Amino acid sequence: MMDDADYAPLALHDYIQVPYQNINPQTLEQLIEDVVTRDGTDYGAEEMSLAEKKAQALYNLQRGTAVVVFDNRSQTVTIVNKDSLF
């Protein structure tokens, strides 16, 4: 049986920030594609092509407004807005 602790928000220490520059370029490209094609990803009123979404995600990583994180609890990697973690 699960209790309320199983639904608690993840603590910051559950995340490990991974510098995108340390990720193999092919792996990073696949990660970006996986993130931008997930259900529920919203890019506003205008439709964007997959290439545009991927370019925007990479640009945000390069600017430092998005980061790659490893979620230690779920053992998954994703890209998030930097401000959403800190």
Residue frames relative to the residue before (quaternion, step in Angstrom):
aa qw qx qy qz dx dy dz
M 1.0000 0.0000 0.0000 0.0000 0.00 0.00 0.00
M 0.3434 -0.7354 0.5482 0.2019 3.59 -0.97 0.85
D 0.2038 -0.7623 0.5963 0.1472 3.53 -1.10 0.67
D 0.7597 -0.3896 0.2562 0.4532 3.57 -1.30 0.03
A 0.5919 0.5883 -0.3741 0.4044 3.61 1.06 -0.60
D 0.6115 0.5654 -0.3509 0.4281 3.59 1.12 -0.55
Y 0.7271 0.4088 -0.2258 0.5032 3.58 1.21 -0.43
A 0.4136 0.7237 -0.4640 0.2998 3.59 1.27 0.06
P 0.5648 -0.5867 0.4442 0.3735 3.59 -1.10 0.63
L 0.5448 -0.6182 0.4540 0.3390 3.54 -1.13 0.62
A 0.4149 -0.6825 0.5437 0.2579 3.54 -1.00 0.81
L 0.6481 -0.5369 0.3679 0.3955 3.56 -1.16 0.57
H 0.6533 0.5232 -0.3310 0.4358 3.60 1.01 -0.68
D 0.5694 0.5818 -0.3898 0.4304 3.60 1.25 -0.12
Y 0.6841 0.4397 -0.2677 0.5168 3.57 1.29 -0.25
I 0.1210 -0.7484 0.6464 0.0865 3.53 -1.13 0.72
Q 0.3132 -0.7433 0.5584 0.1937 3.55 -0.67 1.07
V 0.1615 -0.7817 0.6001 0.0520 3.54 -0.90 1.03
P 0.3917 -0.7148 0.5155 0.2641 3.62 -0.57 1.06
Y 0.4650 -0.7078 0.4513 0.2814 3.57 -0.66 1.11
Q 0.5973 0.5846 -0.3569 0.4173 3.59 1.14 -0.58
N 0.6623 0.5110 -0.2961 0.4610 3.59 1.21 -0.46
I 0.6026 0.5586 -0.3487 0.4508 3.57 1.30 -0.09
N 0.5627 -0.5900 0.4599 0.3519 3.55 -0.99 0.86
P 0.5568 -0.6536 0.3907 0.3317 3.64 -0.80 0.96
Q 0.6569 0.4939 -0.3210 0.4706 3.62 0.97 -0.74
T 0.6408 0.5141 -0.3145 0.4756 3.57 1.04 -0.78
L 0.6455 0.5133 -0.3150 0.4698 3.57 0.98 -0.84
E 0.6407 0.5209 -0.3277 0.4590 3.59 0.93 -0.83
Q 0.6651 0.4895 -0.3042 0.4749 3.59 0.96 -0.83
L 0.6254 0.5320 -0.3341 0.4628 3.59 1.00 -0.79
I 0.6513 0.5097 -0.3118 0.4678 3.57 0.90 -0.94
E 0.6630 0.5007 -0.3127 0.4605 3.59 0.89 -0.89
D 0.6375 0.5269 -0.3274 0.4569 3.58 0.96 -0.83
V 0.6784 0.4965 -0.2919 0.4562 3.58 0.92 -0.90
V 0.7389 0.4376 -0.2594 0.4419 3.60 0.75 -0.97
T 0.7004 0.4406 -0.2837 0.4847 3.60 1.19 -0.28
R 0.4158 0.7119 -0.4709 0.3140 3.60 1.23 0.12
D 0.5632 -0.5713 0.4752 0.3614 3.53 -1.19 0.60
G 0.7900 0.3236 -0.2427 0.4607 3.53 -1.04 0.79
T 0.4996 0.6269 -0.4495 0.3942 3.59 1.23 -0.02
D 0.1367 -0.8217 0.5528 0.0244 3.57 -0.66 1.15
Y 0.0935 -0.8062 0.5839 0.0209 3.54 -0.83 1.03
G 0.6864 -0.4909 0.2817 0.4566 3.58 1.17 0.49
A 0.7750 -0.3823 0.2619 0.4296 3.52 -1.37 -0.19
E 0.7094 0.4403 -0.2611 0.4846 3.60 1.05 -0.68
E 0.4400 -0.6677 0.5362 0.2702 3.53 -1.04 0.82
M 0.1359 -0.7694 0.6197 0.0746 3.55 -1.10 0.75
S 0.4834 -0.6361 0.5090 0.3205 3.55 -1.13 0.64
L 0.6642 -0.4849 0.3809 0.4226 3.54 -1.28 0.32
A 0.6446 0.5269 -0.3214 0.4512 3.59 0.94 -0.86
E 0.6576 0.5018 -0.3109 0.4680 3.59 1.00 -0.81
K 0.6418 0.5209 -0.3182 0.4643 3.58 0.98 -0.82
K 0.6654 0.4979 -0.3011 0.4675 3.56 0.96 -0.90
A 0.6478 0.5145 -0.3162 0.4644 3.59 0.98 -0.84
Q 0.6466 0.5156 -0.3193 0.4628 3.58 0.99 -0.82
A 0.6512 0.5133 -0.3165 0.4607 3.60 0.94 -0.85
L 0.6586 0.4934 -0.3093 0.4766 3.60 0.93 -0.86
Y 0.6268 0.5349 -0.3273 0.4625 3.59 1.00 -0.83
N 0.6665 0.4962 -0.3049 0.4654 3.59 0.94 -0.83
L 0.6177 0.5138 -0.3446 0.4855 3.59 1.09 -0.63
Q 0.6704 0.5069 -0.2974 0.4530 3.58 0.91 -0.91
R 0.6727 0.4867 -0.2811 0.4813 3.60 1.07 -0.75
G 0.4544 -0.6929 0.4429 0.3425 3.54 1.19 -0.51
T 0.5064 0.6440 -0.4338 0.3750 3.60 1.22 0.23
A 0.7272 0.2417 -0.1846 0.6154 3.57 1.31 -0.21
V 0.1262 -0.7890 0.5991 0.0511 3.55 -1.18 0.64
V 0.4064 -0.6455 0.5818 0.2823 3.53 -1.29 0.46
V 0.0107 -0.8040 0.5943 -0.0152 3.55 -0.87 0.96
F 0.2838 -0.6932 0.6370 0.1821 3.49 -1.27 0.64
D 0.2433 -0.7561 0.5946 0.1245 3.56 -0.76 1.08
N 0.3450 -0.7867 0.4808 0.1757 3.54 -0.29 1.31
R 0.6448 0.5396 -0.3271 0.4314 3.57 1.06 -0.68
S 0.7847 0.3044 -0.1637 0.5146 3.60 0.86 -0.95
Q 0.3562 -0.7577 0.4718 0.2765 3.58 1.34 -0.17
T 0.5207 0.6094 -0.4221 0.4235 3.58 1.01 0.90
V 0.2917 -0.7199 0.6031 0.1816 3.52 -1.32 0.41
T 0.0878 0.7877 -0.6060 0.0675 3.56 -1.03 0.78
I 0.3938 -0.6572 0.5771 0.2827 3.53 -1.38 -0.02
V 0.0031 -0.8068 0.5893 -0.0414 3.56 -0.82 1.01
N 0.5898 -0.5148 0.4754 0.4014 3.51 -1.35 0.30
K 0.5275 -0.6700 0.4177 0.3139 3.58 -0.74 1.04
D 0.6704 0.5230 -0.3047 0.4292 3.58 0.96 -0.82
S 0.6107 0.5764 -0.3603 0.4061 3.59 1.15 -0.40
L 0.7036 0.4455 -0.2667 0.4852 3.60 1.23 -0.30
F 0.7980 0.3345 -0.1448 0.4799 3.54 0.96 -0.75
